[in-house]
Amino acid sequence: MNLGPPDVLSRILSACKAERAVTASFRLHAPWALHSAGTEGALIRMCTGAGYWICTDGGTPVEIGPRDIVMLPRGTPHTVSSTRDPGDGVVPFADLLKAHMTGRHGDHPIELTYCADGSSADAPPTQLFSLHLWMPALDVGAIPAELPPLIVLRAGERPLAHTLANTMELLVQDSLSQRPGWQLSAARMGDLLLVHILGEHLRKPVDRRQHMPNVLDDPGIARAVAAMHEAPQRDWSIAQLAAVAYLSRTVFAERFGALLGVPPMQYLRAFRMNLAAERLRQPRARVAEVAEAAGYASEKAFSRAFQRWIGVSPTQYQRDASAP
């Protein structure tokens, strides 16, 4: 039986998992302009009603229509506004959220209506749905490093984009009722949205990505990355990874660095640390078992590497993750 080629994309995206999701629904009456100083993790936005503009700090404004999906893979600082040029009337998101957020960030969904001075009650508002996927261990081993700061999936261009928009709206609306289990449901559905959005972007032909190559454009590098993800505990060498890619060691290292922005061994270490952090957040996880799964021969060596990477020991990270 022909099982077909391995699903490289699934293996590459296997590390895209959120610890928790923060949902929000904003009803915004024009004119409005809000600035985000950036978030830890990925941020997904979708609107109904009137469209809006988004501009990453230092970037070019992009017009967004109803049910277009917007994703900032690393929560890049940005401005969203009802007009292309908001001028001086930009309000920090943090100030707005401070007045409406209950408890710590993520304890409860956020729902608010915003009307700036001079807002017109006759103009249709923008209903902005937001999903913040909190990824405290975010690194190059969790989100593909070559992604742009802003990804847009147009509702009219891809059938899946419209389905994802409907899913996101239902997810946010359902979370507002805070029924038992809503936090876990939001995080799992957030992971599903994240994987679909990244998959749609990575599969897009290179001429529609502003000529930005990604890992899928090089089958050899894609195979090597998938191999790392499939067996992170293996004692990989550059020579072994180059053999998986059917390339010489020199060509492999050059192509890998050019495509992913980091050397192969640095990428592998980052992926191992992200995997370890995810497992440490699980109840009753044992540090020794996590160390072995991450490819470390001793718990001591793993603990040193983990502390260098994230700033705390595995035991402390475990305690912090399980704190109420």
KOLDREN-51210 format. One line per 4 residues: for each residue x, y, z of N, C-alpha, C. Coordinates in pm, 1 decimal. Each point is the difference from the previous one (the first is absolute). Layout:
N
X:Y:Z:X:Y:Z:X:Y:Z | ...
// end
This chain:
324
84.6:-119.4:0.0:-84.6:119.4:0.0:88.4:124.7:0.0 | -32.5:95.4:-86.3:75.9:124.6:-8.2:-53.6:99.3:102.3 | 83.2:29.2:100.7:-42.7:91.4:106.1:25.9:145.5:-34.5 | 65.9:27.2:-113.8:27.7:136.8:-39.7:117.5:57.3:76.1
42.6:121.2:-33.7:115.5:61.5:65.1:-34.9:41.8:142.4 | 100.3:11.6:88.4:-27.6:44.6:137.4:-54.7:141.5:1.7 | -86.1:27.6:96.2:-61.5:132.0:11.1:97.3:93.2:72.6 | 89.1:59.5:-77.2:104.5:84.8:57.2:-59.9:119.1:73.3
-103.6:60.6:-57.8:-58.1:119.1:60.9:-55.5:-30.4:139.1 | -65.9:-114.6:16.1:-54.0:-36.3:130.9:111.0:-12.4:103.1 | 111.3:-58.1:-41.4:111.5:-15.4:94.7:60.7:135.6:35.6 | 10.1:88.0:-99.6:57.7:132.6:25.9:-88.0:80.2:95.3
-132.4:-11.7:-16.2:-92.9:78.8:81.5:-39.9:-70.1:129.6 | 56.5:-116.7:26.8:-41.5:-76.4:117.6:28.4:71.9:131.5 | 97.0:92.1:-0.9:35.1:71.4:123.1:-84.8:123.4:24.3 | -92.4:31.9:-91.4:-81.0:121.3:13.7:-115.1:-25.6:97.3
27.8:18.1:127.3:-100.8:-25.1:102.2:-0.2:113.4:101.1 | -118.1:41.3:39.0:-13.3:109.9:95.1:-22.8:-53.7:141.0 | 52.1:72.5:98.8:-28.6:-36.9:139.0:-142.8:40.0:36.3 | -40.8:116.6:-45.9:-139.3:40.4:19.5:-34.2:106.1:-103.9
-127.9:22.9:-15.8:-47.1:96.5:-98.9:-76.1:111.3:70.4 | 19.8:121.1:-46.7:-72.4:116.3:50.4:-92.1:48.4:-111.2 | -128.4:-0.3:24.2:-96.3:41.3:-102.3:-53.6:139.5:31.0 | -37.6:72.3:-105.3:-52.2:135.3:18.0:-93.7:34.9:-114.5
-98.4:83.1:31.2:-94.1:51.0:-99.5:-12.0:150.2:20.5 | 37.4:77.8:-102.6:-1.6:146.3:8.0:-101.4:55.0:-100.3 | -89.6:83.0:47.0:-93.4:70.4:-88.8:49.8:143.1:-12.4 | 49.6:37.6:-119.3:72.8:124.9:-17.9:-73.3:92.6:-96.3
-30.8:120.1:47.4:-72.7:98.8:-80.1:97.9:103.2:-54.7 | 1.8:14.3:-132.3:93.6:91.5:-65.6:-29.3:145.3:37.2 | 106.1:82.3:4.2:140.2:-35.2:-24.8:65.6:-59.6:124.4 | 85.1:-97.8:-19.8:72.6:-62.0:110.4:137.7:-44.6:-47.7
94.1:-6.0:94.5:136.0:-46.3:-28.6:60.5:-50.5:129.9 | 47.9:-122.9:-2.0:53.7:-63.2:120.3:138.0:-57.8:-30.0 | 93.4:17.7:92.5:135.8:-49.8:-19.0:30.7:-109.1:101.8 | 51.4:-113.4:-50.7:45.5:-108.2:86.1:151.9:5.3:10.1
50.8:-2.1:121.1:145.2:2.3:21.0:63.0:-136.2:-23.1 | -80.3:-97.5:-41.6:51.4:-134.1:-25.6:-49.1:-98.6:103.6 | -6.8:-126.0:-38.0:-45.9:-103.9:90.7:99.9:-114.4:1.8 | -2.4:-76.1:106.3:83.9:-118.8:11.9:-78.1:-116.4:-58.3
37.9:-42.6:-118.4:-75.2:-104.7:-67.5:-61.1:51.3:-128.6 | -89.9:-79.0:-54.4:-62.9:34.3:-128.0:-131.3:73.0:22.7 | -34.0:89.4:-92.6:-123.4:76.8:8.3:-77.0:-16.4:-130.9 | -128.7:-36.5:11.1:-85.6:-18.5:-116.8:-117.5:95.3:11.8
-31.5:68.7:-110.5:-113.1:94.3:0.0:-89.6:-27.6:-120.0 | -130.4:29.0:17.7:-98.7:-11.8:-107.7:-113.5:95.8:32.0 | -56.0:63.9:-102.3:-107.1:95.8:26.5:-123.0:-30.7:-83.5 | -112.9:47.7:51.3:-123.4:6.4:-77.1:-44.6:146.2:0.4
-98.9:33.0:-83.5:-41.4:140.4:-9.0:96.5:77.5:-86.2 | 38.1:118.5:45.4:93.1:83.8:-76.0:141.7:-55.4:7.6 | 75.2:12.3:-108.7:139.1:-42.9:-1.4:88.4:97.4:75.5 | 131.1:-22.8:-4.9:92.6:86.9:72.9:137.5:-7.9:-65.9
95.1:70.9:56.7:138.1:-0.6:-47.8:90.8:-51.9:111.2 | 105.3:-69.6:-40.0:100.2:-45.2:97.6:138.0:36.2:-52.5 | 86.9:42.3:91.2:135.6:38.8:-38.5:95.5:-41.7:110.5 | 92.4:-91.5:-30.3:101.9:-33.7:98.3:93.6:119.0:15.5
59.8:15.1:116.1:89.1:113.2:25.4:111.3:2.1:-104.9 | 9.4:111.2:-72.2:99.9:13.7:-105.0:-40.1:-60.5:-132.6 | -120.8:-58.8:-6.7:-46.1:-64.9:-122.5:-91.8:88.5:-82.4 | -65.0:-60.6:-97.9:-92.9:69.4:-88.5:-142.8:-38.3:36.6
-92.8:95.8:7.7:-139.1:-33.4:33.9:-61.6:-98.0:-99.5 | -77.0:-94.8:52.2:-67.4:-100.9:-82.5:-149.3:6.7:30.5 | -81.2:9.1:-105.7:-145.1:6.1:20.1:-55.4:-140.7:20.7 | -86.2:-13.2:99.8:-57.3:-129.0:36.5:-151.3:6.4:-15.0
-55.9:-96.6:-70.5:-143.8:-5.1:-21.7:-68.6:-93.9:97.2 | -133.3:3.3:3.2:-75.2:-90.3:86.2:35.6:-145.7:-28.0 | 25.3:-74.9:104.9:30.5:-143.6:-1.4:136.7:-34.3:-57.9 | 80.8:101.1:-31.3:140.8:-28.2:-27.1:65.0:-42.5:131.6
91.1:-96.0:-7.3:72.6:-44.9:119.2:135.3:69.7:3.7 | 31.4:60.4:113.5:129.7:65.1:20.9:72.4:-74.8:111.0 | 126.0:-30.0:-24.1:79.0:-65.6:104.0:135.2:67.4:13.9 | 39.3:26.5:124.5:133.9:47.9:32.6:67.9:-114.8:75.0
80.5:-80.9:-69.7:53.7:-123.0:60.4:76.6:22.6:129.0 | 64.2:116.8:12.8:76.6:28.3:121.6:-52.2:122.2:74.0 | -125.0:33.7:-23.1:-60.6:110.5:74.5:69.4:132.6:-21.1 | 48.5:25.6:-120.3:74.9:122.0:-31.5:-80.3:125.9:35.5
63.5:103.3:57.7:-71.9:125.4:25.9:-65.2:53.7:-126.6 | -121.7:52.7:14.4:-75.2:42.3:-118.9:-111.5:95.4:39.6 | -56.3:65.1:-101.7:-114.3:89.2:18.0:-115.2:-49.9:-86.4 | -119.1:-3.6:57.2:-121.8:-27.2:-77.5:-85.0:125.6:6.9
-62.8:35.5:-113.3:-72.5:126.7:-4.2:-109.0:-4.1:-105.1 | -95.2:91.4:12.5:-111.1:6.2:-94.9:39.3:68.4:-130.2 | 113.2:72.6:0.1:47.6:68.2:-120.6:147.1:-33.2:-23.0 | 45.7:21.9:-122.3:139.4:-31.0:-32.9:96.4:82.6:83.0
-29.9:127.1:17.3:88.2:89.0:74.8:-72.8:49.9:124.8 | 22.1:-62.4:115.2:-72.7:39.7:121.3:48.6:130.3:61.4 | 111.7:51.7:-46.4:50.6:126.1:54.9:44.5:-14.3:144.0 | -37.3:99.5:81.1:44.0:2.1:139.7:-101.6:-62.6:95.2
-109.6:-50.9:-52.8:-104.9:-49.1:89.4:11.7:-145.7:35.8 | 123.4:-52.9:12.0:19.9:-141.9:31.1:-1.7:-21.2:151.6 | -81.1:-95.4:43.5:-13.4:-32.7:142.0:69.9:-133.7:26.4 | 80.4:-10.6:106.1:63.8:-128.8:31.1:-104.6:-105.6:36.6
12.4:-117.8:-56.6:-88.5:-110.2:35.2:4.3:-25.7:150.5 | 119.5:10.0:58.4:17.0:-30.0:141.8:-89.8:86.6:87.0 | -14.1:128.6:-36.2:-85.4:89.0:79.0:-145.6:-43.3:-8.5 | -39.9:-42.2:-118.6:-138.4:-42.7:-20.2:-28.4:-129.3:75.2
93.0:-94.0:-6.4:-20.7:-129.5:64.1:3.1:10.1:151.3 | 81.8:90.4:50.8:14.5:13.7:144.2:-134.0:29.1:67.3 | -83.9:74.3:-70.9:-129.1:37.9:58.4:-105.3:-109.9:-12.8 | 27.7:-101.6:-81.7:-102.6:-102.4:-25.0:44.2:-141.0:38.7
128.3:-20.4:31.0:49.1:-134.3:28.1:-22.7:-34.0:146.4 | -44.6:-123.4:24.9:-22.6:-48.3:135.9:101.1:-109.1:29.8 | 70.6:10.8:114.5:98.8:-100.6:34.6:124.2:12.2:-85.8 | 78.9:-107.1:-1.2:122.3:2.8:-80.6:-35.6:-17.2:-147.3
98.1:29.7:-84.3:-20.4:-8.8:-143.6:-36.7:-142.9:-39.1 | -119.8:-19.6:-52.3:-43.0:-132.1:-42.7:-96.8:-68.0:93.4 | -20.6:55.7:119.8:-95.5:-60.8:92.5:-141.7:6.4:-53.3 | -31.5:107.6:-70.0:-134.9:20.7:-52.6:9.3:59.9:-140.3
-96.8:-30.4:-84.6:-4.3:67.1:-130.2:-21.1:150.3:18.4 | 36.3:76.0:-102.1:-16.2:145.5:5.1:-106.1:39.9:-101.5 | -96.1:79.8:43.4:-106.1:48.5:-87.9:-22.2:147.0:29.9 | 8.7:83.3:-102.6:-16.6:142.9:23.0:-47.4:71.5:-125.0
-57.4:117.3:21.0:-40.3:89.5:-108.1:80.4:128.8:14.5 | 54.9:48.7:-111.9:83.2:119.3:4.2:-53.8:103.8:-97.0 | -25.0:117.6:51.4:-45.7:113.6:-81.2:90.1:118.4:31.7 | 82.2:39.3:-93.3:85.5:116.5:20.1:-81.3:127.5:-16.8
58.4:110.5:40.0:-66.8:128.3:-20.1:-24.7:21.3:-148.6 | -122.7:38.6:-33.8:-33.0:23.5:-139.6:-50.4:-122.7:-72.8 | -16.3:-112.4:71.2:-51.0:-121.5:-63.7:-142.2:21.1:-48.5 | -31.2:-59.8:-113.4:-133.7:11.8:-56.6:-81.0:-124.7:29.7
-117.4:16.1:56.1:-85.8:-113.9:31.0:-61.1:-59.0:-126.6 | 1.0:77.3:-110.5:-62.4:-47.2:-123.7:91.2:-94.3:-78.2 | 131.1:18.0:11.2:94.2:-83.1:-75.7:5.4:-139.8:59.6 | 9.2:-105.0:-84.0:7.8:-136.1:53.4:129.5:-20.1:77.2
-5.6:-58.0:118.6:122.2:-21.4:78.3:81.5:-117.9:-53.6 | 121.4:-8.8:46.7:85.1:-116.3:-26.8:-9.4:-93.3:120.0 | -42.0:-122.1:-23.4:-0.4:-101.0:106.4:127.4:-80.4:-14.4 | 95.6:25.6:88.3:132.5:-60.1:-11.0:13.2:-114.6:100.0
21.1:-120.0:-52.4:20.8:-117.8:83.4:149.6:-26.4:8.2 | 48.1:-27.2:119.8:143.4:-14.2:21.6:29.1:-127.1:78.4 | 107.5:-66.4:-37.5:43.0:-121.9:68.6:150.2:9.2:22.5 | 38.9:5.7:125.5:141.0:6.2:35.7:39.9:-137.2:52.5
89.2:-67.6:-72.0:48.7:-131.3:41.2:129.4:20.0:77.5 | -9.1:-22.0:129.9:111.5:29.1:89.8:98.8:-114.4:-5.3 | 122.1:29.6:-46.6:103.5:-101.4:-15.6:125.0:45.2:73.3 | 8.1:-29.9:130.4:113.0:51.3:78.1:133.7:-53.2:-44.9
2.1:-116.3:-69.0:126.4:-58.2:-44.8:27.0:26.3:-146.7 | -63.3:102.8:-54.3:10.8:25.6:-143.7:146.0:21.4:-41.8 | 40.5:-70.6:-104.1:135.3:11.9:-51.6:-0.9:-50.3:-143.1 | 117.8:-0.9:-63.0:4.4:-44.0:-138.6:-41.8:-145.0:-15.1
4.3:-78.7:106.3:-41.3:-138.3:-9.4:-149.1:-19.6:14.3 | -76.1:106.5:22.1:-144.8:-13.6:16.1:-75.9:58.0:-118.0 | 38.9:117.7:-45.6:-63.3:64.0:-115.5:105.4:9.8:-110.6 | -31.3:-43.6:-122.4:99.8:9.0:-107.5:64.5:138.1:-8.1
132.5:2.3:1.1:73.1:126.1:15.3:-12.5:92.7:-119.5 | -31.3:-55.5:-117.0:1.5:83.2:-119.6:-131.8:72.0:-23.4 | -94.4:-11.6:91.1:-129.8:63.7:-19.6:11.8:152.1:4.9 | -80.9:70.3:-79.2:-2.5:146.4:7.2:-70.9:43.5:127.5
14.9:126.7:39.4:-67.1:46.5:122.8:-151.8:3.8:-12.1 | -52.2:6.8:-124.0:-144.7:10.6:-21.0:-42.2:-94.9:-111.7 | -101.0:-81.7:29.0:-57.4:-91.6:-99.7:-147.4:36.2:-16.9 | -44.8:10.1:-124.0:-140.4:30.4:-28.8:-56.5:-107.5:-92.3
-108.8:-62.7:41.6:-73.7:-93.6:-85.0:-129.4:68.0:-40.6 | -14.5:27.0:-129.0:-117.8:70.5:-50.0:-119.1:-95.9:-10.8 | -114.1:42.2:53.7:-119.6:-84.0:0.1:-43.7:-35.3:-140.9 | 19.9:91.7:-95.7:-46.0:-23.0:-136.0:95.9:-81.3:-85.1
120.5:-28.2:51.4:100.4:-68.8:-80.4:10.0:-149.1:30.3 | -25.1:-38.2:121.5:14.6:-140.1:38.1:-124.4:-45.6:75.6 | -62.3:-108.9:-44.0:-120.4:-48.6:67.3:22.2:-27.3:148.4 | 118.5:-51.5:35.3:26.3:-31.8:139.3:2.6:124.8:87.2
41.9:114.2:-56.4:7.6:123.2:78.3:-137.1:37.9:54.4 | -104.2:-13.9:-81.9:-135.5:33.2:45.5:-43.3:-95.1:111.2 | 33.0:-127.8:-13.4:-33.7:-97.9:104.3:73.6:30.8:129.5 | 128.1:35.8:-9.9:77.2:34.9:119.2:-56.7:124.1:67.7
-45.6:96.4:-79.6:-60.1:121.1:57.2:-125.7:-34.7:78.0 | -84.9:-85.4:-56.7:-121.3:-42.1:70.8:35.0:-73.6:128.4 | 100.8:-86.7:-7.5:42.9:-75.1:117.9:49.1:93.1:109.4 | 79.3:100.6:-39.8:53.3:92.8:99.6:-111.6:81.1:65.2
-95.5:46.5:-80.3:-112.0:76.7:57.2:-77.1:-84.0:100.3 | -29.3:-124.6:-35.6:-73.7:-87.5:91.2:81.0:-28.7:125.7 | 131.4:-18.7:-16.0:86.6:-25.9:115.2:-3.0:115.9:98.5 | 18.3:121.7:-51.1:1.8:116.8:88.4:-136.6:21.6:63.5
-106.5:-9.9:-78.4:-134.3:20.2:53.6:-31.5:-102.5:108.2 | 38.4:-126.1:-23.6:-26.8:-104.4:99.0:78.5:23.7:128.0 | 123.2:51.0:-13.4:81.9:21.8:119.7:-56.9:109.0:90.1 | -75.7:93.3:-59.2:-52.7:111.7:79.5:-95.0:-47.0:109.2
-64.8:-114.4:-22.1:-92.1:-51.9:102.6:74.3:-67.7:114.3 | 128.6:-30.6:-19.3:86.2:-60.2:102.5:-61.9:-125.8:61.4 | -51.9:-86.5:-86.7:-50.8:-126.6:49.7:116.2:-87.0:45.7 | -23.3:-93.0:93.4:109.1:-86.6:47.1:72.6:-66.1:-117.6
132.6:10.0:0.8:81.9:-56.8:-106.2:33.9:96.8:-111.1 | -45.1:126.2:10.3:20.5:94.2:-110.1:148.1:29.0:-25.1 | 81.3:3.5:107.3:141.0:33.7:-18.5:73.9:-107.7:-78.7 | -25.0:-125.8:33.6:63.9:-109.0:-73.1:-49.7:-3.8:-144.1
-129.8:19.8:-18.7:-56.9:-0.1:-134.2:62.0:111.3:-84.6 | 15.2:118.8:59.0:57.4:112.5:-74.3:145.1:-27.9:-38.9 | 77.3:-60.5:91.6:139.9:-28.6:-30.6:11.9:-104.3:-110.8 | -81.5:-105.4:7.0:7.9:-105.7:-102.0:-48.9:50.5:-136.4
-108.5:74.4:0.7:-49.0:55.6:-125.9:98.7:102.1:-54.6 | 66.0:72.7:89.8:102.4:95.0:-42.3:115.1:-70.7:-69.7 | 42.0:-115.2:54.4:105.4:-78.6:-65.2:-42.4:-40.8:-140.8 | -125.9:-41.7:-13.1:-50.6:-43.2:-130.3:1.9:115.4:-100.6
-44.7:117.1:43.0:3.9:117.4:-87.0:143.9:34.5:-38.6 | 87.8:-4.1:98.2:140.6:33.2:-23.4:60.4:-90.2:-107.0 | -20.8:-130.2:12.5:57.2:-95.5:-94.4:-58.7:19.5:-139.8 | -131.5:23.0:-8.4:-63.0:20.1:-131.0:50.1:128.0:-67.2
10.4:107.4:77.2:44.3:127.2:-57.6:145.0:-10.1:-47.6 | 87.5:-57.4:83.8:139.7:-16.0:-40.2:11.5:-94.1:-119.4 | -79.8:-105.8:0.8:3.4:-92.8:-112.5:-42.1:66.8:-129.9 | -106.5:79.6:5.5:-44.7:71.1:-120.2:108.5:93.7:-51.3
67.4:68.2:92.2:105.6:93.2:-41.9:119.7:-74.9:-57.8 | 44.1:-105.8:66.9:119.2:-70.8:-44.7:-21.6:-72.2:-132.5 | -124.6:-37.4:-28.2:-28.6:-67.9:-127.0:-19.4:98.1:-115.8 | -10.1:128.0:31.4:-23.8:99.5:-103.7:119.3:6.7:-95.0
-24.2:8.5:-131.2:112.1:10.6:-95.0:89.6:119.0:33.7 | 130.2:-16.1:-24.6:96.4:101.8:40.7:-27.6:135.0:-63.9 | -55.3:3.2:-123.7:-25.0:128.3:-64.3:-115.7:75.1:64.7 | -75.3:-66.9:87.5:-107.6:67.2:73.0:39.9:27.5:144.2
126.3:-23.3:32.5:50.2:28.1:134.8:103.1:112.2:-4.2 | -10.8:90.5:-96.9:98.7:105.3:-16.6:140.5:-59.5:-11.2 | 7.5:-119.2:-66.5:127.0:-67.3:-26.6:75.7:-32.5:127.8 | -73.9:-23.8:109.6:64.3:-41.6:124.1:-0.3:-152.6:5.2
116.4:-65.6:-13.6:3.4:-146.3:1.7:-28.5:-54.4:139.3 | -51.8:-121.2:7.4:-16.6:-65.1:127.9:53.4:-141.8:-9.4 | -5.6:-71.8:109.8:63.6:-130.3:8.6:-55.6:-99.7:-100.9 | -126.6:14.0:-38.7:-58.5:-93.9:-95.5:53.0:20.5:-141.9
64.7:113.8:-25.4:54.0:25.6:-133.7:126.9:-80.7:-27.7 | 60.2:-56.8:104.7:121.1:-79.4:-16.0:-27.2:-138.6:56.6 | -30.3:-99.4:-85.0:-35.9:-133.5:49.7:105.3:-62.7:90.7 | 128.0:23.9:-29.7:105.2:-57.8:81.8:-0.9:56.1:141.3
-5.8:131.5:12.4:-3.9:63.5:132.5:-128.9:-38.2:72.9 | -110.2:-8.2:-72.8:-127.4:-39.7:61.0:10.5:-140.1:59.3 | 64.2:-92.0:-70.0:16.7:-135.8:52.8:84.4:0.0:127.0 | 104.7:81.7:1.5:87.2:4.6:117.5:-74.7:58.2:120.9
-75.8:106.7:-21.4:-77.2:59.3:109.4:-102.9:-99.5:52.0 | -69.0:-68.3:-92.1:-99.3:-99.3:41.0:65.1:-112.3:80.1 | 120.9:-40.5:-39.3:71.0:-105.9:71.9:33.9:43.6:142.9 | 43.2:125.1:16.5:27.6:52.1:133.8:-125.3:-3.0:86.5
-112.3:42.0:-57.7:-124.6:5.0:74.2:-49.6:-140.1:34.9 | 25.7:-95.0:-89.9:-48.8:-135.8:22.3:82.5:-72.6:106.0 | 129.5:27.8:6.0:87.1:-68.9:95.5:95.2:99.0:66.4 | -52.1:91.8:82.8:87.1:101.7:61.2:99.6:-59.1:99.0
-29.8:-120.2:52.2:89.2:-61.8:97.5:123.4:-61.7:-64.3 | 1.0:-13.2:-129.4:113.4:-60.9:-69.2:122.0:91.9:5.5 | 116.3:-59.8:8.7:124.8:76.8:6.5:41.3:40.5:-141.7 | -71.9:98.4:-53.5:21.3:40.9:-138.4:134.9:70.4:-17.6
58.4:-20.2:-115.9:118.9:75.1:-40.8:-31.2:70.5:-131.1 | 82.6:97.5:-35.4:-18.0:69.2:-127.8:7.4:-99.8:-115.7 | 92.7:-95.0:10.2:16.5:-98.8:-106.8:-126.3:-84.6:-17.0 | -60.7:-41.9:112.4:-121.6:-81.6:-7.7:-116.3:78.8:-58.5
-14.8:123.7:40.8:-108.8:83.0:-52.0:21.6:31.5:-148.0 | 125.4:22.6:-37.4:31.0:25.9:-141.0:-33.0:-122.0:-85.2 | 22.6:-119.3:56.8:-32.0:-122.7:-73.1:-150.3:-13.9:-20.8 | -78.9:39.2:102.0:-146.5:-2.3:-13.7:-43.3:94.1:-111.9
68.6:112.8:-12.4:-33.4:99.8:-102.6:61.2:-32.0:-136.0 | 84.0:-104.8:-7.2:70.9:-35.3:-123.0:88.2:115.4:-47.9 | 69.3:62.0:96.5:88.7:111.6:-31.7:133.7:-20.9:69.2 | 101.1:68.6:-49.4:127.6:-0.3:71.4:-16.7:80.3:127.7
90.4:-20.9:96.6:-11.3:71.8:127.3:7.9:152.1:-19.8 | 90.2:42.6:-86.9:16.5:144.1:-21.1:-124.0:62.1:-62.8 | -50.5:-62.6:-105.8:-118.5:53.0:-67.8:-120.5:-4.9:92.3 | -12.5:-109.4:76.2:-112.7:-12.4:93.1:1.2:113.1:102.3
116.3:22.1:63.0:8.8:103.9:103.1:-30.3:138.3:-58.1 | 50.4:26.7:-120.2:-23.5:129.9:-62.6:-148.2:19.5:-32.8 | -61.0:-100.7:-60.6:-141.8:11.6:-36.6:-88.6:10.6:123.4 | 30.7:-79.3:101.5:-80.0:1.4:122.5:4.1:138.2:63.8
121.0:55.4:15.8:13.8:131.3:62.2:-67.5:110.0:-80.1 | 12.0:-7.7:-132.8:-61.0:102.5:-85.2:-152.8:-6.2:6.5 | -55.1:-120.5:12.0:-144.7:-17.2:-3.2:-65.1:22.4:135.3 | 64.6:-46.7:106.8:-60.8:4.4:133.8:61.5:105.4:90.9
108.4:60.3:-42.2:55.8:110.2:77.6:89.3:-40.1:115.3 | 14.1:-129.9:26.0:85.2:-49.4:108.9:70.4:-126.5:-48.4 | 114.7:-35.0:59.2:67.9:-125.3:-35.7:-84.4:-121.1:40.9 | 22.2:-115.1:-63.5:-81.2:-119.0:30.2:0.7:-40.4:147.4
117.2:0.9:64.6:6.8:-44.6:139.3:-71.5:97.0:93.9 | 2.9:129.4:-32.7:-73.3:96.4:81.4:-150.3:-22.6:-13.9 | -44.6:-29.2:-122.2:-141.5:-29.9:-21.9:-40.6:-122.8:79.4 | 84.6:-105.5:-2.7:-32.4:-123.1:71.7:-6.6:25.1:149.6
93.6:75.7:54.7:-3.6:30.6:143.2:-127.6:74.6:36.7 | -37.3:96.7:-83.0:-121.8:76.7:28.4:-123.0:-89.9:-3.5 | -6.3:-89.1:-97.6:-114.7:-90.5:-7.2:-3.8:-91.7:122.1 | 114.3:-52.0:39.6:5.3:-85.6:118.9:-46.9:75.0:124.5
41.6:124.7:13.5:-39.8:76.8:118.0:-149.9:30.0:0.1 | -54.9:31.1:-116.7:-144.7:21.3:-8.6:-76.4:-127.5:34.6 | 48.8:-112.2:-49.8:-61.9:-128.8:30.5:8.5:-28.1:149.8 | 115.4:26.6:59.9:17.3:-22.4:143.3:-93.7:89.2:81.4
-10.3:127.6:-39.2:-88.8:91.5:72.2:-144.7:-46.7:-6.0 | -40.8:-47.7:-118.4:-137.2:-50.2:-13.3:-23.2:-118.6:94.1 | 95.2:-92.0:5.6:-16.9:-118.0:85.6:6.7:35.4:147.8 | 81.1:98.0:35.7:8.9:40.5:140.4:-129.7:62.4:49.4
-79.1:51.2:-93.1:-128.6:58.5:40.4:-107.3:-105.8:24.6 | 29.8:-124.7:-34.5:-96.3:-106.7:23.3:5.6:-45.0:145.4 | -115.2:-32.3:59.8:-1.1:-46.7:139.1:85.2:-126.7:17.1 | 73.2:-5.3:109.1:79.3:-116.4:39.4:113.7:-32.1:-96.9
42.3:93.9:-78.9:114.6:-23.2:-88.6:127.4:-9.5:83.5 | 86.8:-94.1:-32.4:126.8:-19.2:70.6:112.9:60.0:-83.0 | 82.8:79.2:67.5:106.3:71.6:-71.1:93.5:-96.9:-70.9 | 30.6:-113.2:62.5:91.1:-96.3:-61.9:-57.5:-53.1:-130.6
-130.4:-28.8:-2.4:-63.5:-51.2:-121.9:-6.1:107.7:-107.9 | -24.9:124.8:40.9:-2.7:110.5:-95.2:138.8:18.6:-61.6 | 103.6:-10.1:83.3:137.3:13.8:-48.6:31.8:-106.0:-105.1 | -40.0:-124.1:27.4:26.4:-109.1:-95.1:-74.7:22.4:-131.3
-126.6:43.2:8.7:-79.2:24.2:-120.8:57.1:114.0:-82.6 | 70.0:92.9:65.9:59.4:114.0:-70.0:140.8:-30.6:-51.4 | 48.5:-122.7:21.9:128.7:-38.8:-56.8:119.5:25.6:89.0 | -20.8:15.0:130.3:110.9:25.5:90.7:33.0:-126.5:79.1
130.4:-30.5:9.2:42.9:-123.7:64.9:-15.2:6.6:151.2 | 1.1:120.0:56.5:-12.9:12.5:145.3:-95.8:112.6:35.4 | -65.1:-16.0:112.6:-92.5:103.3:48.3:76.1:128.7:31.8 | 122.6:-13.5:48.5:79.6:118.2:36.0:32.0:83.4:-123.3
42.0:-67.0:-108.3:32.4:72.8:-123.4:-124.6:68.0:-55.9 | -112.7:-69.3:6.9:-125.1:59.5:-48.4:-37.9:122.0:83.2 | 12.2:-11.2:132.0:-38.6:111.6:87.8:83.4:123.9:-28.7 | 130.3:-19.8:-24.2:86.7:114.8:-32.9:-43.7:63.6:-131.7
-25.7:-83.9:-99.6:-39.6:52.5:-131.2:-134.3:70.7:7.7 | -93.5:-55.9:74.4:-133.1:59.5:11.2:7.0:135.3:70.0 | 79.9:8.3:106.6:11.7:126.8:72.5:66.5:107.0:-85.6 | 99.3:-38.2:-80.5:61.9:97.4:-90.7:-101.8:50.7:-101.9
-89.2:-86.5:-41.8:-95.4:34.2:-105.7:-112.1:89.4:49.3 | -59.2:-33.1:115.3:-120.4:72.1:42.9:19.7:82.2:126.5 | 113.5:-20.2:71.8:29.2:83.6:115.5:-35.9:-59.1:134.2 | -69.4:-114.3:2.6:-33.8:-67.4:126.0:26.9:-148.8:-16.2
12.7:-70.7:110.9:23.3:-143.6:-4.5:-127.1:-72.7:-43.0 | 12.1:-124.2:-49.1:-119.8:-76.1:-34.7:-96.1:-15.5:116.6 | 53.5:-21.7:119.7:-85.9:-15.9:118.2:-77.2:127.4:28.6 | 68.9:116.1:-8.2:-68.5:127.5:24.9:-102.4:26.8:-107.5
35.4:-30.7:-124.6:-95.5:19.6:-112.2:-124.3:-84.7:24.3 | 18.6:-122.6:46.7:-110.8:-89.7:29.0:-89.1:58.6:109.7 | 63.1:51.5:106.1:-78.5:60.8:109.3:-77.2:120.4:-47.8 | 64.3:84.3:-80.3:-68.6:119.3:-50.3:-118.4:-37.1:-90.5
19.2:-103.6:-82.4:-105.6:-41.0:-92.5:-120.9:-58.1:71.1 | 23.6:-63.2:116.3:-112.0:-62.9:72.0:-63.1:93.0:102.1 | 56.6:120.4:17.2:-56.9:94.6:97.3:-138.7:43.1:-44.7 | -93.4:20.0:96.6:-134.9:44.3:-39.8:2.2:137.7:-63.4
// end
